[in-house]
């Protein structure tokens, strides 16, 4: 299982409206190249020090949930 997690390159999270912070475990996925998180109401905290640990990260996107009008 550790090998599978350490070899993870792409992570997409969609439709988690109550997400307020990123899971702490993300900072340990050093092979992660691509993160996208869509359809949430608002992330309050993205720790800067995590990005220094994600040495392979090339693409990071947060897209807030569109509120209906």
TIZA-446938 format. One record per residue: residue number from 0; residue in one letter; x, y, z of N, C-alpha, C, CB in turn. Coordinates in Angstrom, 3 decimals, decimal comma, always signed. Atoms other than C-alpha are relative to their C-alpha. Glycine has a CB too. Example, Ala and Ser with C-alpha at 12.3 -4.5 7.8 and 13.67 -1.06 7.14 Angstrom:
BEGIN
+-------+-------+----------+----------+----------+----------+----------+----------+----------+----------+----------+----------+----------+----------+
! bator ! torvo !      nc1 !      nc2 !      nc3 !     cac1 !     cac2 !     cac3 !      cc1 !      cc2 !      cc3 !     cbc1 !     cbc2 !     cbc3 !
+-------+-------+----------+----------+----------+----------+----------+----------+----------+----------+----------+----------+----------+----------+
!     0 !     A !   +0,890 !   -1,190 !   +0,000 !  +12,300 !   -4,500 !   +7,800 !   +0,900 !   +1,200 !   +0,000 !   -0,992 !   +0,027 !   +1,246 !
!     1 !     S !   -0,820 !   -1,190 !   -0,060 !  +13,670 !   -1,060 !   +7,140 !   -0,770 !   +1,090 !   +0,730 !   +0,414 !   +0,462 !   -1,415 !
+-------+-------+----------+----------+----------+----------+----------+----------+----------+----------+----------+----------+----------+----------+
END
This chain:
BEGIN
+-------+-------+----------+----------+----------+----------+----------+----------+----------+----------+----------+----------+----------+----------+
! bator ! torvo !      nc1 !      nc2 !      nc3 !     cac1 !     cac2 !     cac3 !      cc1 !      cc2 !      cc3 !     cbc1 !     cbc2 !     cbc3 !
+-------+-------+----------+----------+----------+----------+----------+----------+----------+----------+----------+----------+----------+----------+
!     0 !     X !   +0,818 !   -1,188 !   +0,000 !   +0,000 !   +0,000 !   +0,000 !   +0,866 !   +1,259 !   +0,000 !   -0,933 !   -0,006 !   +1,200 !
!     1 !     X !   -0,880 !   -1,170 !   -0,027 !   +2,840 !   +2,413 !   +0,783 !   +0,538 !   +0,323 !   -1,386 !   +1,159 !   -0,231 !   +0,965 !
!     2 !     X !   -0,492 !   -0,233 !   +1,353 !   +4,185 !   +1,933 !   -2,744 !   -1,052 !   +0,701 !   -0,846 !   +0,410 !   -1,319 !   -0,655 !
!     3 !     X !   +1,073 !   -0,624 !   +0,780 !   +0,815 !   +2,830 !   -4,255 !   -0,143 !   +1,474 !   +0,341 !   -1,328 !   -0,722 !   +0,242 !
!     4 !     X !   +0,136 !   -1,390 !   -0,417 !   +0,599 !   +6,004 !   -2,225 !   +1,210 !   +0,814 !   -0,427 !   -0,189 !   +0,090 !   +1,511 !
!     5 !     X !   -1,195 !   -0,754 !   +0,363 !   +4,197 !   +7,045 !   -2,876 !   +0,119 !   +0,189 !   -1,508 !   +1,236 !   -0,699 !   +0,529 !
!     6 !     X !   -0,074 !   -0,136 !   +1,452 !   +3,726 !   +6,530 !   -6,625 !   -1,162 !   +0,807 !   -0,580 !   +0,034 !   -1,367 !   -0,638 !
!     7 !     X !   +1,137 !   -0,796 !   +0,468 !   +0,548 !   +8,633 !   -6,828 !   +0,497 !   +1,273 !   -0,680 !   -0,947 !   +0,350 !   +1,176 !
!     8 !     X !   -0,439 !   -1,166 !   +0,770 !   +1,051 !  +11,316 !   -9,502 !   -1,099 !   +1,048 !   -0,177 !   +0,494 !   -0,443 !   -1,356 !
!     9 !     X !   +1,114 !   -0,905 !   +0,292 !   -2,410 !  +12,812 !   -9,975 !   -1,104 !   -0,207 !   +1,031 !   -0,544 !   -0,232 !   -1,440 !
!    10 !     X !   +1,082 !   +0,065 !   -0,974 !   -5,131 !  +13,654 !   -7,450 !   -1,064 !   +1,011 !   -0,380 !   +0,521 !   +0,259 !   +1,435 !
!    11 !     X !   +1,144 !   -0,867 !   +0,289 !   -8,568 !  +15,060 !   -8,266 !   -1,061 !   -0,249 !   +1,058 !   -0,569 !   -0,257 !   -1,439 !
!    12 !     X !   +1,083 !   +0,077 !   -0,979 !  -11,197 !  +15,813 !   -5,644 !   -1,123 !   +0,872 !   -0,533 !   +0,466 !   +0,462 !   +1,444 !
!    13 !     X !   +1,151 !   -0,723 !   +0,542 !  -14,647 !  +16,814 !   -6,892 !   -1,212 !   -0,205 !   +0,904 !   -0,316 !   -0,468 !   -1,445 !
!    14 !     X !   +1,265 !   +0,108 !   -0,700 !  -17,889 !  +17,564 !   -5,088 !   +0,094 !   -0,256 !   +1,492 !   -0,779 !   -1,062 !   -0,604 !
!    15 !     X !   -0,140 !   +0,099 !   -1,455 !  -16,774 !  +17,913 !   -1,472 !   -0,305 !   +1,387 !   +0,557 !   +1,452 !   -0,504 !   +0,431 !
!    16 !     X !   +0,375 !   -1,376 !   -0,325 !  -18,736 !  +21,046 !   -0,508 !   +0,420 !   +0,463 !   +1,389 !   -1,466 !   +0,148 !   -0,130 !
!    17 !     X !   -0,360 !   -0,417 !   -1,357 !  -17,766 !  +21,027 !   +3,186 !   +1,508 !   +0,071 !   +0,231 !   -0,611 !   -0,946 !   +0,997 !
!    18 !     X !   -1,457 !   -0,024 !   -0,135 !  -14,003 !  +20,904 !   +2,519 !   +0,474 !   +1,393 !   +0,418 !   +0,676 !   -0,421 !   -1,326 !
!    19 !     X !   -0,494 !   -1,285 !   -0,508 !  -12,339 !  +23,663 !   +4,578 !   +1,522 !   +0,066 !   +0,038 !   -0,552 !   +0,255 !   +1,388 !
!    20 !     X !   -1,462 !   +0,035 !   +0,019 !   -8,706 !  +22,541 !   +4,594 !   +0,429 !   -1,270 !   -0,725 !   +0,599 !   +0,055 !   +1,455 !
!    21 !     X !   -0,518 !   +1,168 !   +0,706 !   -6,547 !  +20,120 !   +2,690 !   +0,404 !   -1,072 !   +1,005 !   +1,202 !   +0,385 !   -0,896 !
!    22 !     X !   -0,429 !   +1,068 !   -0,900 !   -5,935 !  +16,720 !   +4,266 !   +1,508 !   +0,068 !   +0,247 !   -0,382 !   -1,374 !   -0,577 !
!    23 !     X !   -1,408 !   -0,128 !   -0,384 !   -2,623 !  +16,794 !   +6,140 !   +0,900 !   -0,999 !   -0,728 !   +0,144 !   -0,185 !   +1,498 !
!    24 !     X !   -0,786 !   +1,040 !   +0,655 !   -1,461 !  +13,602 !   +4,416 !   +0,500 !   +0,424 !   -1,378 !   -0,821 !   -1,260 !   -0,124 !
!    25 !     X !   -0,418 !   -0,439 !   +1,339 !   -1,185 !  +15,437 !   +1,072 !   +1,448 !   +0,467 !   -0,034 !   -0,899 !   +1,118 !   -0,484 !
!    26 !     X !   -1,356 !   -0,551 !   -0,006 !   +2,073 !  +17,078 !   +2,103 !   +1,078 !   -1,075 !   -0,112 !   +0,221 !   +0,801 !   +1,260 !
!    27 !     X !   -0,975 !   +1,093 !   +0,043 !   +3,769 !  +13,662 !   +2,198 !   +0,045 !   -0,707 !   -1,353 !   -0,314 !   -1,005 !   +1,079 !
!    28 !     X !   +0,050 !   +0,631 !   +1,327 !   +2,949 !  +12,744 !   -1,426 !   +0,967 !   +0,722 !   -0,932 !   -1,452 !   +0,027 !   -0,585 !
!    29 !     X !   -1,044 !   -0,735 !   +0,723 !   +6,236 !  +13,982 !   -2,894 !   +0,012 !   -0,244 !   -1,496 !   +1,330 !   -0,355 !   +0,550 !
!    30 !     X !   +0,053 !   +0,294 !   +1,429 !   +5,632 !  +12,341 !   -6,273 !   -1,197 !   +0,620 !   -0,699 !   -0,017 !   -1,477 !   -0,210 !
!    31 !     X !   +1,213 !   -0,586 !   +0,556 !   +2,364 !  +14,202 !   -6,765 !   +0,345 !   +1,139 !   -0,952 !   -0,920 !   +0,501 !   +1,122 !
!    32 !     X !   -0,270 !   -1,009 !   +1,028 !   +2,486 !  +16,265 !   -9,970 !   -1,205 !   +0,885 !   -0,285 !   +0,443 !   -0,672 !   -1,278 !
!    33 !     X !   +1,229 !   -0,658 !   +0,434 !   -1,132 !  +17,318 !  -10,395 !   -1,040 !   -0,108 !   +1,114 !   -0,536 !   -0,630 !   -1,326 !
!    34 !     X !   +1,091 !   -0,019 !   -0,977 !   -3,771 !  +18,368 !   -7,847 !   -1,082 !   +0,921 !   -0,537 !   +0,495 !   +0,472 !   +1,419 !
!    35 !     X !   +1,137 !   -0,862 !   +0,321 !   -7,214 !  +19,665 !   -8,732 !   -1,113 !   -0,292 !   +0,992 !   -0,487 !   -0,217 !   -1,472 !
!    36 !     X !   +1,091 !   +0,117 !   -0,960 !  -10,002 !  +20,319 !   -6,262 !   -1,116 !   +0,913 !   -0,488 !   +0,461 !   +0,376 !   +1,467 !
!    37 !     X !   +1,142 !   -0,718 !   +0,562 !  -13,410 !  +21,343 !   -7,605 !   -1,237 !   -0,155 !   +0,876 !   -0,296 !   -0,496 !   -1,414 !
!    38 !     X !   +1,331 !   +0,046 !   -0,617 !  -16,858 !  +22,129 !   -6,212 !   +0,032 !   -0,096 !   +1,520 !   -0,767 !   -1,164 !   -0,547 !
!    39 !     X !   +0,018 !   -0,115 !   -1,451 !  -16,217 !  +23,120 !   -2,622 !   -0,399 !   +1,426 !   +0,334 !   +1,389 !   -0,372 !   +0,633 !
!    40 !     X !   +0,493 !   -1,320 !   -0,386 !  -17,565 !  +26,086 !   -0,674 !   +1,102 !   +0,965 !   +0,409 !   -0,974 !   -0,138 !   +1,124 !
!    41 !     X !   -1,079 !   -0,910 !   -0,363 !  -14,278 !  +27,456 !   +0,592 !   +1,067 !   -0,638 !   +0,852 !   -0,552 !   +1,172 !   +0,712 !
!    42 !     X !   -1,132 !   +0,494 !   -0,783 !  -10,877 !  +26,283 !   +1,712 !   +0,586 !   +1,196 !   +0,739 !   +1,085 !   -0,706 !   -0,910 !
!    43 !     X !   -0,483 !   -1,077 !   -0,850 !   -9,650 !  +28,381 !   +4,588 !   +1,522 !   +0,014 !   +0,073 !   -0,588 !   -0,130 !   +1,394 !
!    44 !     X !   -1,436 !   +0,082 !   -0,252 !   -6,087 !  +27,128 !   +4,847 !   +0,700 !   -0,920 !   -1,001 !   +0,255 !   -0,491 !   +1,421 !
!    45 !     X !   -0,915 !   +0,796 !   +0,823 !   -3,470 !  +25,955 !   +2,359 !   +1,405 !   +0,367 !   +0,485 !   -0,190 !   +0,283 !   -1,577 !
!    46 !     X !   -1,293 !   -0,343 !   -0,593 !   -0,193 !  +25,853 !   +4,313 !   +1,118 !   +0,124 !   -1,042 !   +0,381 !   -1,043 !   +1,030 !
!    47 !     X !   -1,101 !   -0,256 !   +0,933 !   +2,720 !  +27,356 !   +2,352 !   +1,096 !   -1,057 !   +0,082 !   +0,596 !   +1,364 !   +0,267 !
!    48 !     X !   -1,092 !   +0,959 !   -0,161 !   +5,216 !  +24,888 !   +3,801 !   -0,285 !   -1,318 !   -0,709 !   +0,255 !   -0,257 !   +1,473 !
!    49 !     X !   +0,335 !   +1,226 !   +0,724 !   +3,341 !  +22,029 !   +2,115 !   +0,522 !   +0,054 !   -1,424 !   -1,512 !   -0,229 !   -0,003 !
!    50 !     X !   -0,432 !   -0,114 !   +1,392 !   +4,206 !  +23,346 !   -1,331 !   +1,505 !   -0,228 !   -0,148 !   -0,374 !   +1,373 !   -0,554 !
!    51 !     X !   -1,444 !   +0,275 !   +0,034 !   +7,920 !  +23,185 !   -0,512 !   +0,283 !   -1,496 !   +0,068 !   +0,707 !   +0,716 !   +1,157 !
!    52 !     X !   -0,175 !   +1,453 !   -0,117 !   +7,503 !  +19,493 !   +0,324 !   -0,457 !   -0,735 !   -1,258 !   -0,769 !   -0,524 !   +1,209 !
!    53 !     X !   +0,525 !   +0,633 !   +1,215 !   +5,596 !  +18,701 !   -2,888 !   +0,922 !   +0,343 !   -1,165 !   -1,471 !   +0,464 !   -0,296 !
!    54 !     X !   -1,066 !   -0,379 !   +0,924 !   +8,749 !  +18,817 !   -4,996 !   -0,297 !   -0,325 !   -1,461 !   +1,265 !   -0,677 !   +0,401 !
!    55 !     X !   +0,332 !   +0,357 !   +1,382 !   +7,172 !  +17,243 !   -8,102 !   -1,219 !   +0,751 !   -0,529 !   -0,245 !   -1,489 !   -0,100 !
!    56 !     X !   +1,252 !   -0,651 !   +0,374 !   +4,054 !  +19,426 !   -8,157 !   +0,204 !   +1,011 !   -1,125 !   -0,615 !   +0,689 !   +1,211 !
!    57 !     X !   -0,055 !   -0,903 !   +1,148 !   +3,542 !  +21,164 !  -11,503 !   -1,308 !   +0,752 !   -0,201 !   +0,340 !   -0,776 !   -1,255 !
!    58 !     X !   +1,321 !   -0,563 !   +0,273 !   -0,184 !  +21,910 !  -11,497 !   -0,853 !   -0,104 !   +1,258 !   -0,686 !   -0,729 !   -1,195 !
!    59 !     X !   +0,866 !   -0,029 !   -1,176 !   -2,479 !  +22,965 !   -8,642 !   -1,149 !   +0,941 !   -0,297 !   +0,778 !   +0,445 !   +1,283 !
!    60 !     X !   +1,157 !   -0,853 !   +0,266 !   -6,011 !  +24,261 !   -9,102 !   -1,065 !   -0,224 !   +1,069 !   -0,577 !   -0,279 !   -1,409 !
!    61 !     X !   +1,154 !   +0,013 !   -0,891 !   -8,799 !  +25,122 !   -6,674 !   -1,110 !   +0,742 !   -0,722 !   +0,323 !   +0,653 !   +1,404 !
!    62 !     X !   +1,125 !   -0,655 !   +0,662 !  -12,170 !  +25,902 !   -8,192 !   -1,202 !   -0,081 !   +0,926 !   -0,312 !   -0,656 !   -1,389 !
!    63 !     X !   +1,117 !   -0,063 !   -0,929 !  -14,900 !  +27,057 !   -5,848 !   -1,300 !   -0,422 !   -0,664 !   -0,135 !   +1,399 !   +0,564 !
!    64 !     X !   +1,325 !   +0,384 !   +0,463 !  -18,429 !  +25,764 !   -6,162 !   -0,739 !   +1,254 !   -0,452 !   -0,794 !   -0,747 !   +1,116 !
!    65 !     X !   +0,793 !   -1,121 !   +0,502 !  -20,562 !  +28,084 !   -8,278 !   -1,321 !   +0,032 !   +0,745 !   -0,233 !   -0,111 !   -1,537 !
!    66 !     X !   +1,282 !   -0,102 !   -0,698 !  -23,501 !  +29,380 !   -6,318 !   -1,108 !   +0,292 !   -1,008 !   +0,049 !   +1,105 !   +1,094 !
!    67 !     X !   +1,112 !   -0,234 !   +0,938 !  -26,854 !  +29,225 !   -8,128 !   -0,598 !   +1,382 !   +0,210 !   -1,093 !   -1,077 !   +0,167 !
!    68 !     X !   +0,593 !   -1,346 !   -0,085 !  -28,441 !  +32,598 !   -8,911 !   -1,471 !   -0,059 !   -0,278 !   +0,673 !   +0,966 !   -0,975 !
+-------+-------+----------+----------+----------+----------+----------+----------+----------+----------+----------+----------+----------+----------+
END
